[in-house]
Amino acid sequence: MLSGTVKFYGFKDRRAEVETELLIEVGQTAISPPQYWHKVELLTADTQFRVDFWAQADSAIVAENQSERDD
């Protein structure tokens, strides 16, 4: 979190009830597993956050998204 506060909601599947609620404040981080259903609620007007995506180097998603520039 760069500024403000968000509330993270996690769901077991697309139409499931909330199974996880987490407040994330300035300086904190959170990790959500791949393909996990979730939503983020902005709780302050000054909210700013960054999202990073991670993948194992030998995973299918990396291979599928590699271009000749990456060689």
N, C-alpha and C positions, 0 to 999 in steps of 0.2 A: 504494500500500500504506500503510495506516494503522499497522499493527503486524504483526509476524510475517513469514512467508515463504510463498510459494506456488510451485508448479511448474506452468507452463502447457504443455499438450500440444496441438499442432495436427495435424490430419489432412487429407489431400487430399480425402477423401470419407468418408461415414459408416462404412464398414467397412475403411478403409485403415489401413496401418501409420502409426505416428507419423512425421511429417516435420519437426516443430519441437518442441524442448524449450527452455523458457526459465525460469530462476529469477528471480522478482520479489521484491525485498526492500523494506523500509521506505524510503519516499521515492521509490521508482521507479514508473514507469508503463509500461504496455504497451497497444498498440492491436491489436485483432483485426478483420480485415475483415468486412463483413456476410456472413452465411450461411456462415461458415467453421466447419467442425466442430472442436470443441475440448473439452477438459475441464481443470479446475483441481484440483490436489491441494494440500490444506492441509498444510504441513510443520511448523508449530508450533501449540501449543495456544492461543496468544494471537492468532492470525491474525484480522485485520480488514481488509477492503478495500471499496472503493466501485466501482460499475460505472456508467458514464455511457453513454447511447446518443445518437448523433449522426445527423442526417439533413439533407440539403439542403432548404432551405425550399420548393423547387418540386417535391420528389419525390412519388411516388405515395403512399408510406406516410404522409407528413404530410397530404396531402389526404384520405386515407381515415380518418384519426384526428382530423380537425378537428371541433369541435363548434360550435354557434351561440355558445357562450360566448367562442370565440376571435375572433369577428368584431369 
